[in-house]
Amino acid sequence: MRNLRPQGLIGTAVVLALAVVGLAGCGGGDKDGVSGAAFSKVDTKFGEVTIPSEPKRVVALGWGDAETALALGVQPVGASDWLAFGGEGLGPWVTVKYQQAPQKIGTLEPEFEKIAALKPDLILDTKSSGDQERYDTLKAIAPTVGVPTGGDAYKVSWEKQTEMVAAALGRVDQGKQLIADTKTRFAKTVAEHPEFKGKTITLGSRTSDGYGAYTAGTGRVDFVQRLGFTNNPKVEAKATEGFSIKVSQEQLDLLDADLTVMAPIGVDASKITDDPLFQKVPSVKAGHVVVFNDKTLSSAFATDSILSIGYALDKVVPLFAAALR
């Protein structure tokens, strides 16, 4: 994903939308003038957000926000489908289903008029670009829980996302329990695979634009670090403020590590496996490589939500272990 700004006459569009649904005078996301005790407060990159009363109409825009809300027992009325699953926009790993299908909202460029028409009392956008203009437009519609400090460019862990969504929804104890259960699963997996500890790993991708590798702070890297791996130091040395670096065809040895894991994005896995230059990477020649050719598996690993993590642990870890033998 690219860190894109919403395009077009955003301000005009959303003002018109607010006027249509009668929300223009209701105020923005911080609700400074709310009398009495607030229902909940959440710290974000944009400051503390106050939710004045228990949310009844939640719009979940951030990557993984909708399934996190569902895991906490809340059914969003609007949601974004980040990986284009279709239907209700949920990955196959989500067993909690909607009672009523939500209104689908765009991802990088959400339709603000459509959001306003839903008359939300809370907008979740905890895992997104962290763009100020996007946030300002959303908070004019309803209290908006944006990315945390340091969470730009989708750099938000499943743990932080769950904490923030649970706090916003007033379900802190449920959130803590989900996090504790997931940490227990990680601890069990680490104990079962001591061979992961200290091994270097490259988490790469291939798109129509070429190769790339993920850097620290992203969900994918957080996942493998929790298992004991060390993200490729050569990749980290080239890290920028984004979530990945580009790797040219001439630099493919940069992907070399004790274990190299590759995900095709928008291209067939054969674009990786049939590339003769990729086959020359030392770790690939040695067989210490995993190339995801299952979209569900790759998507669960990429989503890094409280619900996708369990699926990834079940499916990805055995592949890692086999490739290191």
VMD Tcl script that draws the C-alpha trace (Angstrom):
set ca {
  {0.00 0.00 0.00}
  {1.09 3.54 -0.68}
  {0.70 6.32 1.81}
  {-1.78 8.37 -0.22}
  {-3.80 11.47 0.63}
  {-7.52 11.55 -0.13}
  {-8.01 13.31 -3.46}
  {-10.50 15.89 -4.61}
  {-12.39 18.64 -2.85}
  {-12.57 16.83 0.47}
  {-13.59 19.78 2.57}
  {-16.47 20.77 0.30}
  {-17.64 17.19 -0.12}
  {-17.79 16.42 3.56}
  {-19.50 19.71 4.46}
  {-22.21 18.91 1.94}
  {-22.50 15.40 3.33}
  {-22.81 16.68 6.87}
  {-25.49 19.13 5.82}
  {-27.45 16.41 4.07}
  {-27.58 14.17 7.13}
  {-28.04 17.01 9.58}
  {-24.74 16.59 11.37}
  {-23.06 19.87 10.59}
  {-23.76 21.36 13.98}
  {-22.81 18.32 16.01}
  {-19.10 19.07 16.33}
  {-16.01 17.02 15.80}
  {-14.08 14.18 17.29}
  {-12.94 15.68 20.59}
  {-16.32 16.84 21.92}
  {-14.74 19.42 24.23}
  {-18.13 20.73 25.32}
  {-19.55 17.41 26.51}
  {-21.07 17.72 29.96}
  {-20.72 14.98 32.53}
  {-18.36 12.03 32.53}
  {-17.11 10.78 29.17}
  {-17.77 7.18 28.16}
  {-14.13 6.63 27.17}
  {-10.95 8.42 26.14}
  {-8.20 7.18 23.82}
  {-4.73 8.63 23.23}
  {-3.76 8.99 19.57}
  {-1.13 10.72 17.46}
  {-3.65 13.54 17.07}
  {-4.26 13.96 20.79}
  {-6.73 12.51 23.26}
  {-10.07 11.56 21.72}
  {-13.18 11.66 23.87}
  {-16.12 9.35 23.19}
  {-19.04 10.92 25.08}
  {-21.38 7.91 25.20}
  {-21.40 4.22 24.35}
  {-21.03 3.92 20.57}
  {-24.03 2.45 18.77}
  {-23.05 3.17 15.17}
  {-19.39 2.39 14.58}
  {-17.61 2.84 11.26}
  {-14.38 0.81 11.11}
  {-11.97 2.15 8.49}
  {-8.48 1.10 9.59}
  {-6.93 -2.14 8.37}
  {-8.17 -4.81 10.82}
  {-10.38 -2.41 12.79}
  {-13.63 -4.10 11.74}
  {-12.57 -7.60 12.75}
  {-11.12 -6.26 16.00}
  {-14.47 -4.65 16.81}
  {-16.23 -7.92 15.95}
  {-13.87 -9.83 18.24}
  {-14.96 -7.47 21.02}
  {-18.64 -8.05 20.31}
  {-19.41 -4.86 18.38}
  {-20.92 -4.88 14.88}
  {-19.76 -1.96 12.70}
  {-22.34 -0.33 10.43}
  {-19.61 0.60 7.96}
  {-16.26 -1.05 7.21}
  {-13.37 -1.05 4.75}
  {-12.26 -4.16 2.86}
  {-8.49 -3.67 2.73}
  {-7.67 -6.91 0.95}
  {-10.64 -6.97 -1.43}
  {-12.15 -10.16 -0.06}
  {-15.58 -9.10 -1.26}
  {-18.79 -9.99 0.54}
  {-18.64 -8.49 4.02}
  {-14.94 -7.70 3.65}
  {-13.71 -10.26 6.17}
  {-10.90 -12.78 5.81}
  {-11.76 -16.50 6.11}
  {-10.06 -16.58 9.52}
  {-12.84 -14.42 11.01}
  {-15.42 -16.77 12.50}
  {-17.52 -13.99 14.06}
  {-20.01 -12.88 11.42}
  {-22.12 -9.79 10.91}
  {-25.79 -9.92 11.81}
  {-26.30 -7.29 9.11}
  {-23.74 -6.61 6.38}
  {-21.97 -3.26 6.83}
  {-21.80 -0.48 4.28}
  {-18.53 -0.93 2.39}
  {-16.19 2.10 2.55}
  {-13.09 2.74 0.43}
  {-9.66 2.23 1.95}
  {-6.99 4.69 0.83}
  {-9.62 7.17 -0.30}
  {-12.74 6.64 1.85}
  {-16.00 8.13 0.60}
  {-16.61 10.75 3.28}
  {-20.17 11.46 2.15}
  {-21.01 7.77 2.49}
  {-19.51 7.71 5.99}
  {-21.46 10.80 7.08}
  {-24.69 9.33 5.73}
  {-24.28 6.40 8.14}
  {-24.53 8.88 11.05}
  {-21.72 7.22 13.03}
  {-21.07 8.06 16.66}
  {-17.54 6.60 16.44}
  {-15.03 6.14 13.62}
  {-12.14 3.71 14.04}
  {-9.06 4.42 11.92}
  {-6.30 3.02 14.12}
  {-4.28 1.37 11.35}
  {-3.97 3.62 8.32}
  {-1.67 6.19 6.77}
  {-1.80 8.60 9.71}
  {-2.55 11.42 7.28}
  {-3.61 14.66 9.01}
  {-6.07 15.69 6.29}
  {-7.78 12.31 6.41}
  {-8.11 12.54 10.18}
  {-9.37 16.13 10.18}
  {-12.05 15.24 7.65}
  {-13.18 12.19 9.61}
  {-13.33 13.92 12.99}
  {-15.65 16.53 11.49}
  {-18.13 13.67 11.07}
  {-17.77 11.87 14.42}
  {-15.22 11.19 17.18}
  {-12.37 9.44 15.39}
  {-9.75 7.18 16.94}
  {-6.81 7.60 14.59}
  {-3.37 6.02 14.61}
  {-1.28 6.03 17.80}
  {1.89 8.06 18.16}
  {4.47 6.40 15.90}
  {1.71 4.61 14.01}
  {2.04 6.32 10.63}
  {2.29 4.15 7.51}
  {0.30 1.29 9.09}
  {2.93 0.70 11.79}
  {0.46 -0.46 14.42}
  {0.73 -3.85 16.11}
  {-2.25 -6.13 16.73}
  {-1.72 -5.53 20.44}
  {-1.88 -1.73 20.21}
  {-4.81 -1.86 17.81}
  {-6.75 -4.11 20.18}
  {-5.99 -1.85 23.15}
  {-7.20 1.25 21.31}
  {-10.35 -0.28 19.86}
  {-11.24 -1.90 23.19}
  {-10.77 1.42 25.00}
  {-12.92 3.28 22.47}
  {-15.69 0.71 22.74}
  {-15.57 0.57 26.53}
  {-14.51 -3.09 26.48}
  {-11.11 -2.81 28.07}
  {-11.30 -6.07 30.04}
  {-12.32 -8.03 26.94}
  {-9.43 -6.49 25.06}
  {-6.97 -7.40 27.79}
  {-8.20 -10.98 27.75}
  {-7.86 -11.28 23.97}
  {-4.32 -9.90 24.18}
  {-3.39 -12.22 27.06}
  {-4.72 -15.26 25.20}
  {-2.75 -14.33 22.07}
  {0.45 -13.75 24.04}
  {-0.01 -17.19 25.57}
  {-0.22 -18.67 22.08}
  {2.98 -16.89 21.08}
  {4.76 -18.13 24.21}
  {3.68 -21.70 23.48}
  {4.92 -21.44 19.89}
  {8.26 -19.97 20.96}
  {8.74 -22.83 23.42}
  {8.00 -25.34 20.67}
  {10.47 -23.74 18.24}
  {13.69 -22.74 20.00}
  {15.45 -23.00 16.63}
  {13.94 -19.64 15.63}
  {15.79 -17.68 18.30}
  {18.48 -15.41 16.86}
  {17.95 -16.51 13.26}
  {17.88 -13.70 10.71}
  {14.83 -13.41 8.49}
  {13.87 -11.35 5.46}
  {10.21 -10.63 4.86}
  {9.99 -9.65 1.22}
  {7.36 -8.98 -1.40}
  {7.00 -8.92 -5.17}
  {4.54 -6.59 -6.86}
  {4.13 -5.43 -10.43}
  {6.68 -2.73 -9.57}
  {9.34 -5.18 -8.38}
  {10.77 -6.49 -5.12}
  {10.64 -5.02 -1.63}
  {11.41 -5.93 1.98}
  {9.60 -4.98 5.20}
  {11.20 -3.08 8.04}
  {10.73 -2.94 11.82}
  {7.49 -1.51 13.13}
  {5.28 -3.37 10.67}
  {2.97 -6.19 11.70}
  {4.83 -8.79 9.69}
  {8.16 -7.97 11.34}
  {6.59 -7.73 14.79}
  {5.14 -11.23 14.27}
  {8.49 -12.87 13.50}
  {10.33 -10.92 16.19}
  {7.89 -12.28 18.76}
  {8.89 -15.75 17.54}
  {12.56 -15.02 18.21}
  {13.75 -14.03 14.73}
  {15.91 -10.98 14.00}
  {14.84 -8.92 11.01}
  {17.54 -8.78 8.33}
  {20.07 -6.14 9.54}
  {20.98 -5.29 5.92}
  {17.35 -4.38 5.27}
  {17.05 -2.42 8.51}
  {20.13 -0.39 7.58}
  {18.19 0.97 4.60}
  {14.93 1.60 6.48}
  {12.99 4.82 5.90}
  {9.87 6.24 7.52}
  {7.78 3.89 5.38}
  {6.99 0.26 6.11}
  {9.28 -1.25 3.46}
  {12.22 -0.61 1.17}
  {12.56 -1.23 -2.54}
  {14.98 -3.94 -3.66}
  {16.22 -3.75 -7.25}
  {16.95 -6.79 -9.40}
  {20.64 -6.00 -9.00}
  {20.31 -6.04 -5.20}
  {18.43 -9.29 -4.68}
  {21.19 -10.65 -2.44}
  {19.83 -8.13 0.07}
  {17.03 -10.67 0.58}
  {19.51 -13.28 1.83}
  {19.11 -14.35 5.47}
  {18.85 -17.54 7.51}
  {15.25 -17.61 6.26}
  {13.75 -15.67 3.36}
  {9.96 -15.30 3.25}
  {8.30 -13.82 0.17}
  {4.74 -12.69 -0.53}
  {3.38 -12.02 -4.02}
  {1.10 -8.96 -4.01}
  {-1.08 -8.52 -7.06}
  {1.07 -10.95 -9.05}
  {1.33 -14.72 -9.28}
  {3.79 -16.52 -6.99}
  {5.57 -17.76 -10.12}
  {6.86 -14.19 -10.63}
  {9.07 -14.97 -7.65}
  {9.76 -18.67 -7.92}
  {10.52 -18.59 -11.66}
  {12.85 -15.60 -11.46}
  {16.40 -16.88 -12.17}
  {17.96 -13.97 -10.27}
  {15.86 -14.75 -7.20}
  {16.95 -18.39 -7.41}
  {20.57 -17.24 -7.05}
  {19.99 -15.67 -3.63}
  {22.06 -17.85 -1.22}
  {19.21 -18.64 1.18}
  {16.97 -19.56 -1.75}
  {19.63 -21.83 -3.27}
  {19.96 -23.54 0.12}
  {16.20 -24.13 0.33}
  {15.70 -21.81 3.29}
  {12.83 -19.99 1.64}
  {9.05 -19.72 1.94}
  {7.00 -18.21 -0.89}
  {3.33 -17.73 -0.03}
  {1.11 -19.04 -2.80}
  {-2.06 -19.13 -0.69}
  {-3.82 -15.75 -0.65}
  {-5.63 -16.44 2.62}
  {-2.39 -17.36 4.36}
  {-0.53 -14.37 2.97}
  {-3.42 -12.05 3.86}
  {-3.66 -13.30 7.44}
  {0.07 -12.80 7.90}
  {-0.16 -9.28 6.46}
  {-3.28 -8.19 8.35}
  {-1.75 -8.76 11.79}
  {-5.01 -8.37 13.72}
  {-6.14 -10.01 16.94}
  {-8.07 -12.57 14.86}
  {-5.64 -13.15 11.98}
  {-2.70 -13.81 14.31}
  {-4.03 -17.17 15.49}
  {-4.56 -18.36 11.93}
  {-1.06 -17.22 10.98}
  {0.50 -19.02 13.94}
  {-1.24 -22.25 12.93}
  {-0.37 -22.03 9.24}
  {2.84 -19.99 8.88}
  {4.98 -21.35 11.70}
  {5.14 -24.93 10.31}
  {6.32 -23.50 6.97}
  {9.09 -21.55 8.70}
  {10.20 -24.60 10.67}
  {10.30 -26.82 7.59}
  {12.33 -24.29 5.58}
  {14.97 -24.02 8.30}
  {15.65 -27.74 8.46}
}
mol new
graphics top color blue
foreach p $ca { graphics top sphere $p radius 0.5 }
foreach p [lrange $ca 0 end-1] q [lrange $ca 1 end] { graphics top cylinder $p $q radius 0.2 }
display resetview
